[in-house]
Amino acid sequence: MTPGEALLAVAALGTSVLSAVLGMVGGLILMGVFAAALPVPAAMVLHGATQFVANGFRAALLWRHVHVRGVLAYAAGAAGSYALLRGARFVPDPATVFLGLGAVPFAARLASRAVALDFSRPSAAVAAGLVVTSVQLVAGVGGPLLDVFFIDTALGRREVVATKAVTQATSHLLKLGYFAPLLAAGTVSPALISASVLAALAGTLAGSRILERVSDGWFRTATRWLVLGVGAVFIARGLAALG
């Protein structure tokens, strides 16, 4: 493994800790790191593999708290999104990825003030699958938009994190299927994928222990402000790429 690949694995470790504690912000940061270092299809595949394992492991740790009916409805919406975009054969360039990554938290913030959606309602969960997966296939990460569907729900932090983990694992699996056929040979080494996945597992385990020690109020406040700050950085990066 090269020094650059080792740094990417370290990034997977740190951001998986964040995701395990705050639900998804780590995945947003990690996608930005991968997109800055790799071609878009390679970044999407590496991010998808890492986040699929991290979210899947997080879901396994918290499986008792998963809202199963909502997850099934989400999967139906996600499958519809995949089918639509697959037919269009859209592949974003780096500037689009960064602008999309930066815009997602702000769009989520505006949407949370304009609409009231409850993930526990099947129709809202289907809409979440359709919207979030579409954004993931364009920008790599749609997790902050998923927050909109949990703001007005009575689910506690463990139920929120567990259910988000399952829905995000579903969307990342679809992202792998979307971008893997576009991956150029040799752009992502098996060693890098393995190291990133192992780092994500270790970070998820460590972060899950931290989750048990934080309050619901701190959880929601920290998530809100951190994702907006990260979004501003990515918008600046995307505008620079356009220039």
Backbone as numpy.savetxt, mean C-alpha at the origin, in Angstrom:
# Nx Ny Nz CAx CAy CAz Cx Cy Cz
24.56 -9.93 -3.23 23.72 -8.73 -3.23 24.59 -7.49 -3.23
24.26 -6.52 -4.07 25.03 -5.28 -4.15 24.68 -4.36 -2.98
25.55 -3.37 -2.69 25.23 -2.42 -1.62 23.90 -1.70 -1.85
23.61 -1.36 -3.10 22.35 -0.70 -3.40 21.15 -1.57 -3.08
21.25 -2.87 -3.40 20.17 -3.80 -3.09 20.01 -3.97 -1.58
21.13 -3.97 -0.86 21.06 -4.08 0.60 20.32 -2.89 1.21
20.55 -1.70 0.66 19.85 -0.51 1.15 18.35 -0.61 0.89
17.97 -1.16 -0.24 16.55 -1.34 -0.54 15.92 -2.33 0.45
16.66 -3.36 0.82 16.14 -4.32 1.81 15.98 -3.66 3.18
16.94 -2.79 3.54 16.83 -2.05 4.80 15.59 -1.15 4.78
15.33 -0.53 3.63 14.14 0.31 3.50 12.88 -0.52 3.68
12.89 -1.75 3.16 11.73 -2.63 3.34 11.52 -2.97 4.81
12.61 -3.13 5.55 12.50 -3.43 6.98 11.88 -2.26 7.74
12.44 -1.07 7.56 11.96 0.09 8.30 10.52 0.46 7.97
10.18 0.40 6.69 8.83 0.79 6.31 7.79 -0.27 6.70
8.20 -1.51 6.83 7.28 -2.55 7.30 6.94 -2.35 8.77
7.89 -1.86 9.55 7.60 -1.52 10.94 6.54 -0.42 10.98
6.73 0.61 10.15 5.76 1.70 10.10 4.38 1.20 9.70
4.33 0.35 8.69 3.04 -0.16 8.22 2.34 -0.99 9.28
3.12 -1.78 10.02 2.52 -2.62 11.05 1.92 -1.78 12.17
2.49 -0.60 12.41 1.99 0.27 13.47 0.87 1.18 12.97
1.05 1.75 11.78 0.13 2.77 11.28 -0.77 2.28 10.13
-0.60 1.04 9.71 -1.52 0.50 8.73 -1.03 0.49 7.31
-0.42 1.62 6.83 -0.06 1.64 5.42 1.00 2.66 5.03
1.30 3.64 5.86 2.20 4.71 5.45 3.56 4.18 5.04
3.98 3.08 5.65 5.26 2.49 5.28 5.29 2.06 3.83
4.18 1.50 3.35 4.10 1.09 1.95 4.20 2.25 1.00
3.64 3.40 1.39 3.73 4.61 0.58 5.18 5.05 0.43
5.90 5.09 1.56 7.30 5.49 1.53 8.14 4.50 0.73
7.89 3.20 0.94 8.69 2.19 0.27 8.51 2.25 -1.24
7.29 2.51 -1.71 7.08 2.62 -3.15 7.89 3.77 -3.73
7.95 4.89 -3.00 8.76 6.01 -3.46 10.23 5.67 -3.54
10.73 4.92 -2.56 12.13 4.50 -2.58 12.41 3.59 -3.77
11.54 2.61 -3.98 11.74 1.68 -5.10 11.63 2.39 -6.45
10.67 3.32 -6.57 10.48 4.03 -7.85 11.66 4.93 -8.16
12.33 5.43 -7.13 13.50 6.27 -7.35 14.72 5.46 -7.77
14.73 4.17 -7.43 15.92 3.36 -7.66 15.79 2.40 -8.85
14.56 2.12 -9.29 14.33 1.08 -10.28 13.38 1.55 -11.38
13.39 0.89 -12.56 12.36 1.16 -13.56 10.97 0.88 -12.99
9.95 1.53 -13.53 8.61 1.43 -12.97 8.12 -0.02 -12.84
8.17 -0.85 -13.90 7.67 -2.23 -13.72 8.42 -2.99 -12.63
9.75 -2.78 -12.55 10.55 -3.46 -11.53 10.16 -2.97 -10.13
9.97 -1.66 -10.00 9.56 -1.10 -8.70 8.20 -1.64 -8.29
7.28 -1.73 -9.24 5.94 -2.25 -8.94 5.98 -3.71 -8.50
6.79 -4.52 -9.18 6.87 -5.94 -8.85 7.53 -6.14 -7.49
8.65 -5.46 -7.25 9.35 -5.60 -5.98 8.47 -5.11 -4.83
7.83 -3.97 -5.03 6.95 -3.43 -4.00 5.75 -4.36 -3.78
5.19 -4.86 -4.87 4.05 -5.76 -4.76 4.39 -7.03 -3.99
5.55 -7.62 -4.30 5.97 -8.84 -3.62 6.22 -8.59 -2.13
6.93 -7.49 -1.85 7.25 -7.17 -0.46 6.00 -6.88 0.35
5.12 -6.05 -0.21 3.92 -5.66 0.52 2.89 -6.78 0.61
2.86 -7.65 -0.41 1.95 -8.79 -0.33 2.33 -9.68 0.86
3.63 -9.97 0.99 4.08 -10.81 2.09 3.89 -10.11 3.44
4.27 -8.82 3.49 4.14 -8.07 4.75 2.68 -7.99 5.20
1.80 -7.65 4.26 0.38 -7.54 4.61 -0.23 -8.90 4.92
0.19 -9.92 4.16 -0.31 -11.25 4.42 0.09 -11.75 5.79
1.34 -11.48 6.18 1.82 -11.89 7.49 1.09 -11.12 8.59
0.88 -9.82 8.37 0.16 -9.00 9.35 -1.27 -9.51 9.52
-1.88 -9.89 8.41 -3.24 -10.42 8.48 -3.27 -11.74 9.24
-2.23 -12.56 9.04 -2.17 -13.84 9.75 -2.02 -13.61 11.26
-1.24 -12.61 11.64 -1.05 -12.33 13.06 -2.34 -11.83 13.72
-3.17 -11.13 12.93 -4.38 -10.51 13.48 -5.66 -11.11 12.89
-5.60 -12.35 12.45 -6.71 -12.92 11.67 -8.04 -12.91 12.41
-7.99 -12.97 13.73 -9.24 -12.98 14.49 -10.00 -11.66 14.37
-9.29 -10.59 13.97 -9.91 -9.27 13.93 -10.33 -8.86 12.50
-10.13 -9.72 11.51 -10.45 -9.38 10.13 -11.97 -9.31 9.93
-12.43 -8.26 9.25 -13.86 -8.11 8.91 -14.09 -8.85 7.59
-14.47 -10.10 7.68 -14.50 -11.00 6.52 -15.48 -10.54 5.45
-16.68 -10.14 5.82 -17.67 -9.73 4.82 -17.17 -8.55 4.01
-16.54 -7.58 4.67 -16.00 -6.43 3.96 -14.87 -6.82 3.02
-14.03 -7.76 3.44 -12.92 -8.20 2.60 -13.43 -8.87 1.32
-14.45 -9.68 1.43 -15.01 -10.35 0.24 -15.59 -9.32 -0.74
-16.29 -8.33 -0.20 -16.84 -7.28 -1.07 -15.72 -6.48 -1.72
-14.67 -6.17 -0.97 -13.52 -5.45 -1.50 -12.88 -6.23 -2.66
-12.73 -7.53 -2.48 -12.11 -8.36 -3.52 -12.89 -8.31 -4.82
-14.21 -8.23 -4.73 -15.03 -8.13 -5.94 -14.75 -6.83 -6.68
-14.68 -5.72 -5.94 -14.36 -4.44 -6.57 -12.96 -4.42 -7.13
-12.00 -5.01 -6.42 -10.61 -5.05 -6.88 -10.48 -5.83 -8.18
-11.20 -6.94 -8.29 -11.15 -7.75 -9.51 -11.69 -6.97 -10.70
-12.74 -6.19 -10.47 -13.29 -5.37 -11.55 -12.29 -4.32 -12.02
-11.60 -3.69 -11.09 -10.60 -2.68 -11.45 -9.47 -3.30 -12.26
-9.00 -4.46 -11.83 -7.92 -5.14 -12.53 -8.32 -5.45 -13.98
-9.51 -5.95 -14.14 -9.97 -6.31 -15.49 -10.03 -5.09 -16.40
-10.51 -3.96 -15.88 -10.63 -2.75 -16.69 -9.27 -2.21 -17.12
-8.33 -2.09 -16.16 -7.03 -1.52 -16.48 -6.16 -2.48 -17.28
-6.33 -3.76 -17.06 -5.59 -4.74 -17.85 -5.93 -4.61 -19.32
-7.22 -4.37 -19.59 -7.64 -4.19 -20.97 -7.05 -2.95 -21.60
-6.86 -1.89 -20.81 -6.29 -0.64 -21.32 -4.78 -0.71 -21.50
-4.11 -1.64 -20.84 -2.65 -1.84 -20.93 -1.87 -0.56 -20.58
-2.31 0.09 -19.53 -1.66 1.34 -19.12 -0.44 1.05 -18.26
0.70 1.71 -18.59 1.92 1.59 -17.79 2.40 3.01 -17.47
2.42 3.42 -16.20 2.82 4.80 -15.85 4.31 5.03 -15.98
4.69 6.30 -16.25 6.10 6.67 -16.22 6.46 7.13 -14.81
7.77 7.33 -14.51 8.17 7.70 -13.14 7.50 8.97 -12.61
7.36 10.00 -13.46 6.73 11.24 -13.00 5.29 10.99 -12.57
4.57 10.18 -13.35 3.18 9.85 -13.01 3.10 9.10 -11.69
4.04 8.19 -11.48 4.06 7.42 -10.23 4.25 8.34 -9.03
5.24 9.25 -9.12 5.50 10.14 -7.97 4.36 11.13 -7.75
3.82 11.69 -8.82 2.70 12.61 -8.66 1.48 11.87 -8.10
1.29 10.64 -8.57 0.19 9.85 -8.03 0.38 9.52 -6.57
1.61 9.13 -6.21 1.90 8.83 -4.80 1.66 10.05 -3.92
2.08 11.22 -4.42 1.91 12.44 -3.64 0.47 12.89 -3.54
-0.28 12.67 -4.61 -1.67 13.14 -4.63 -2.60 12.27 -3.80
-2.27 11.00 -3.66 -3.17 10.07 -2.97 -3.53 10.52 -1.56
-2.55 10.89 -0.70 -2.94 11.30 0.66 -3.84 12.53 0.70
-3.57 13.50 -0.20 -4.38 14.72 -0.21 -5.78 14.44 -0.76
-5.85 13.59 -1.78 -7.16 13.21 -2.31 -7.96 12.48 -1.24
-7.28 11.64 -0.48 -7.96 10.92 0.60 -8.48 11.89 1.66
-7.67 12.89 1.98 -8.07 13.88 2.99 -9.30 14.66 2.54
-9.30 15.10 1.27 -10.44 15.84 0.74 -11.69 14.96 0.68
-11.49 13.72 0.25 -12.63 12.81 0.14 -13.24 12.52 1.50
-12.39 12.44 2.53 -12.91 12.13 3.87 -13.83 13.23 4.39
-13.64 14.45 3.88 -14.50 15.56 4.30 -15.76 15.67 3.44
-15.70 15.09 2.25 -16.82 15.24 1.32 -17.81 14.08 1.38
-17.33 12.89 1.77 -18.20 11.72 1.77 -18.08 10.98 3.09
-19.10 10.22 3.40 -19.10 9.40 4.61 -19.30 7.95 4.18
-18.23 7.17 4.24 -18.27 5.78 3.80 -17.86 4.86 4.95
-18.55 3.76 5.06 -18.27 2.81 6.14 -17.93 1.46 5.52
-16.68 1.02 5.70 -16.22 -0.22 5.08 -17.07 -1.42 5.47
-17.71 -1.36 6.62 -18.52 -2.50 7.06 -19.78 -2.69 6.21
-20.12 -1.67 5.39 -21.23 -1.80 4.44 -20.71 -2.41 3.15
-21.31 -3.49 2.64 -20.80 -4.16 1.44 -20.62 -3.24 0.23
-21.57 -2.32 0.01 -21.46 -1.43 -1.15 -20.23 -0.53 -1.04
-19.93 -0.05 0.17 -18.75 0.79 0.38 -17.48 -0.03 0.21
-17.49 -1.27 0.64 -16.31 -2.12 0.51 -16.03 -2.44 -0.96
-17.07 -2.66 -1.75 -16.89 -2.87 -3.20 -16.28 -1.63 -3.84
-16.80 -0.46 -3.47 -16.26 0.79 -4.00 -14.80 0.96 -3.61
-14.47 0.59 -2.38 -13.08 0.67 -1.93 -12.18 -0.20 -2.79
-12.61 -1.41 -3.07 -11.80 -2.31 -3.90 -11.58 -1.76 -5.29
-12.63 -1.17 -5.86 -12.54 -0.61 -7.21 -11.59 0.59 -7.25
-11.77 1.53 -6.31 -10.99 2.77 -6.32 -9.54 2.53 -5.89
-9.36 1.84 -4.79 -8.02 1.66 -4.24 -7.14 0.84 -5.17
-7.68 -0.22 -5.73 -6.88 -1.06 -6.63 -6.54 -0.31 -7.91
-7.46 0.49 -8.43 -7.17 1.30 -9.62 -6.00 2.24 -9.37
-6.01 2.90 -8.23 -4.93 3.83 -7.90 -3.63 3.07 -7.69
-3.69 1.90 -7.09 -2.48 1.11 -6.89 -1.84 0.71 -8.21
-2.63 0.41 -9.20 -2.08 0.00 -10.48 -1.52 1.17 -11.27
-1.86 2.38 -10.89 -1.34 3.58 -11.55 -0.16 4.17 -10.78
-0.30 4.29 -9.45 0.72 4.94 -8.64 1.52 3.97 -7.78
1.06 2.73 -7.68 1.78 1.76 -6.88 1.20 1.59 -5.49
0.59 2.65 -4.95 0.03 2.63 -3.59 -1.31 3.35 -3.59
-2.32 2.72 -3.03 -3.61 3.38 -2.90 -4.12 3.34 -1.48
-3.26 2.86 -0.57 -3.67 2.66 0.81 -4.29 3.85 1.51
-3.69 5.06 1.39 -4.31 6.20 2.09 -5.76 6.45 1.70
-6.13 6.14 0.47 -7.54 6.28 0.08 -8.42 5.29 0.82
-7.84 4.15 1.18 -8.59 3.16 1.93 -9.02 3.71 3.28
-8.21 4.63 3.83 -8.56 5.24 5.11 -9.93 5.89 5.09
-10.31 6.46 3.94 -11.59 7.15 3.82 -12.74 6.22 4.19
-12.58 4.95 3.90 -13.64 3.99 4.14 -13.65 3.46 5.58
-12.70 3.92 6.39 -12.63 3.47 7.78 -12.83 4.60 8.78
-12.88 5.85 8.29 -12.99 6.98 9.21 -14.28 6.94 10.01
-15.38 6.59 9.36 -16.68 6.60 10.03 -17.15 5.20 10.41
-16.21 4.31 10.65 -16.57 2.96 11.06 -16.33 2.80 12.56
-17.01 1.85 13.15 -16.84 1.60 14.58 -15.75 0.57 14.86
-15.07 0.11 13.82 -14.00 -0.87 14.01 -12.86 -0.27 14.82
-12.28 -1.06 15.72 -11.14 -0.62 16.52 -9.84 -0.73 15.73
-8.73 -0.30 16.34 -7.47 -0.23 15.61 -7.00 -1.61 15.14
-7.21 -2.65 15.95 -6.79 -3.99 15.53 -7.62 -4.47 14.35
-8.92 -4.23 14.38 -9.78 -4.61 13.26 -9.42 -3.82 12.00
-9.11 -2.52 12.19 -8.74 -1.69 11.04 -7.45 -2.21 10.41
-6.42 -2.41 11.21 -5.13 -2.86 10.68 -5.25 -4.25 10.06
-5.97 -5.16 10.71 -6.12 -6.52 10.20 -6.87 -6.53 8.87
-7.96 -5.79 8.81 -8.78 -5.77 7.59 -8.05 -5.07 6.44
-7.37 -3.96 6.75 -6.57 -3.30 5.73 -5.48 -4.23 5.21
-4.89 -5.01 6.10 -3.82 -5.92 5.68 -4.32 -6.92 4.64
-5.51 -7.48 4.86 -6.05 -8.44 3.90 -6.39 -7.76 2.57
-7.03 -6.59 2.64 -7.40 -5.91 1.40 -6.16 -5.48 0.62
-5.13 -5.01 1.33 -3.92 -4.58 0.64 -3.15 -5.77 0.07
-3.14 -6.89 0.77 -2.51 -8.09 0.22 -3.20 -8.49 -1.09
-4.51 -8.36 -1.12 -5.28 -8.68 -2.33 -4.88 -7.77 -3.49
-4.83 -6.46 -3.22 -4.50 -5.51 -4.28 -3.05 -5.65 -4.75
-2.14 -5.94 -3.83 -0.74 -6.11 -4.22 -0.55 -7.39 -5.04
-1.32 -8.42 -4.74 -1.26 -9.62 -5.55 -1.71 -9.32 -6.98
-2.76 -8.54 -7.12 -3.22 -8.14 -8.45 -2.17 -7.27 -9.15
-1.48 -6.42 -8.39 -0.43 -5.58 -8.97 0.72 -6.45 -9.51
1.06 -7.50 -8.78 2.09 -8.42 -9.26 1.67 -9.05 -10.59
0.43 -9.49 -10.67 -0.06 -10.09 -11.90 -0.09 -9.11 -13.06
-0.30 -7.83 -12.75 -0.38 -6.79 -13.78 0.99 -6.45 -14.35
1.99 -6.29 -13.47 3.29 -5.78 -13.91 4.35 -6.85 -14.15
4.19 -8.03 -13.59 5.21 -9.06 -13.78 5.47 -9.39 -15.25
4.44 -9.46 -16.12 4.71 -9.74 -17.53 5.50 -8.62 -18.22
5.53 -7.41 -17.63 6.24 -6.28 -18.24 7.67 -6.13 -17.73
8.05 -7.00 -16.81 9.36 -6.89 -16.16 10.46 -7.34 -17.09
11.46 -6.47 -17.29 12.61 -6.82 -18.11 13.52 -7.78 -17.34
14.10 -8.72 -18.04 14.96 -9.72 -17.41 16.14 -9.06 -16.69
16.39 -9.51 -15.46 17.55 -9.04 -14.73 17.38 -7.75 -13.96
16.22 -7.08 -14.06 16.06 -5.80 -13.38 15.81 -5.95 -11.88
15.30 -7.12 -11.48 15.11 -7.40 -10.06 15.68 -8.79 -9.78
16.72 -8.86 -8.97 17.37 -10.13 -8.70 16.59 -10.93 -7.67
16.65 -12.27 -7.73 16.00 -13.10 -6.72 16.52 -12.79 -5.31
17.79 -12.44 -5.21 18.36 -12.12 -3.89 17.70 -10.89 -3.30
17.45 -9.88 -4.14 16.80 -8.66 -3.66 15.37 -8.93 -3.23
14.64 -9.70 -4.01 13.27 -10.04 -3.65 13.23 -10.80 -2.33
14.12 -11.79 -2.19 14.15 -12.60 -0.97 14.50 -11.75 0.25
15.52 -10.89 0.10 15.95 -10.05 1.22 14.86 -9.07 1.61
14.18 -8.50 0.62 13.12 -7.53 0.91 11.94 -8.20 1.60
11.60 -9.39 1.15 10.49 -10.12 1.76 10.81 -10.49 3.21
12.02 -10.99 3.44 12.42 -11.36 4.81 12.45 -10.12 5.71
12.95 -9.01 5.16 12.97 -7.77 5.93 11.57 -7.31 6.26
10.65 -7.46 5.29 9.26 -7.07 5.53 8.62 -7.92 6.62
8.94 -9.20 6.64 8.40 -10.08 7.68 8.92 -9.68 9.06
10.22 -9.41 9.14 10.81 -9.01 10.42 10.23 -7.67 10.89
10.08 -6.73 9.97 9.53 -5.43 10.33 8.08 -5.53 10.76
7.33 -6.39 10.09 5.93 -6.57 10.45 5.78 -7.14 11.85
6.62 -8.12 12.18 6.57 -8.73 13.51 6.91 -7.70 14.59
7.96 -6.91 14.34 8.36 -5.90 15.32 7.29 -4.82 15.46
6.74 -4.37 14.35 5.73 -3.33 14.39 4.44 -3.78 15.05
4.08 -5.05 14.89 2.86 -5.56 15.50 2.94 -5.52 17.01
4.13 -5.68 17.55 4.30 -5.58 19.01 4.14 -4.14 19.47
4.62 -3.20 18.65 4.47 -1.79 19.00 3.01 -1.38 18.95
2.26 -1.94 17.99 0.84 -1.61 17.83 0.06 -1.84 19.11
0.44 -2.87 19.84 -0.27 -3.20 21.07 -0.11 -2.12 22.14
0.87 -1.24 22.00 1.19 -0.26 23.04 0.69 1.14 22.72
0.10 1.36 21.55 -0.34 2.70 21.19 -1.85 2.82 21.34
-2.32 4.05 21.53 -3.75 4.30 21.69 -4.40 4.53 20.33
-5.73 4.37 20.29 -6.46 4.63 19.05 -6.30 6.09 18.62
-6.31 7.02 19.57 -6.17 8.44 19.23 -4.83 8.75 18.61
-3.76 8.25 19.22 -2.42 8.47 18.65 -2.31 7.84 17.28
-2.87 6.66 17.12 -2.84 5.92 15.86 -3.43 6.75 14.73
-4.60 7.32 14.95 -5.28 8.07 13.90 -4.58 9.39 13.60
-4.11 10.10 14.62 -3.43 11.38 14.42 -2.10 11.20 13.69
-1.32 10.24 14.11 -0.02 10.01 13.49 -0.17 9.61 12.03
-1.13 8.76 11.74 -1.35 8.33 10.36 -1.69 9.52 9.47
-2.61 10.38 9.95 -3.08 11.50 9.15 -1.94 12.44 8.76
-1.14 12.88 9.72 -0.14 13.90 9.44 1.10 13.35 8.74
1.47 12.13 9.04 2.65 11.57 8.38 2.41 11.34 6.90
1.22 10.83 6.53 0.98 10.58 5.11 0.90 11.88 4.32
0.40 12.96 4.92 0.35 14.23 4.20 1.76 14.79 3.98
2.62 14.66 4.96 3.99 15.12 4.80 4.73 14.35 3.72
4.57 13.04 3.72 5.19 12.21 2.70 4.62 12.54 1.33
3.31 12.79 1.26 2.69 13.15 -0.01 3.26 14.41 -0.60
3.52 15.41 0.23 4.09 16.67 -0.25 5.47 16.45 -0.85
6.26 15.61 -0.22 7.61 15.30 -0.73 7.51 14.63 -2.09
6.59 13.70 -2.26 6.47 12.98 -3.52 5.95 13.88 -4.65
5.05 14.81 -4.33 4.59 15.73 -5.35 5.77 16.57 -5.86
6.60 17.04 -4.95 7.78 17.82 -5.35 8.70 16.98 -6.23
8.86 15.71 -5.89 9.71 14.81 -6.68 9.11 14.60 -8.07
7.81 14.43 -8.15 7.17 14.24 -9.43 7.26 15.46 -10.32
7.08 16.64 -9.74 7.20 17.88 -10.52 8.63 18.06 -11.03
9.60 17.69 -10.21 11.00 17.77 -10.64 11.26 16.81 -11.81
10.63 15.64 -11.79 10.80 14.68 -12.87 10.20 15.21 -14.18
9.11 15.95 -14.05 8.49 16.54 -15.25 9.40 17.58 -15.88
10.13 18.32 -15.00 11.01 19.38 -15.49 12.26 18.85 -16.13
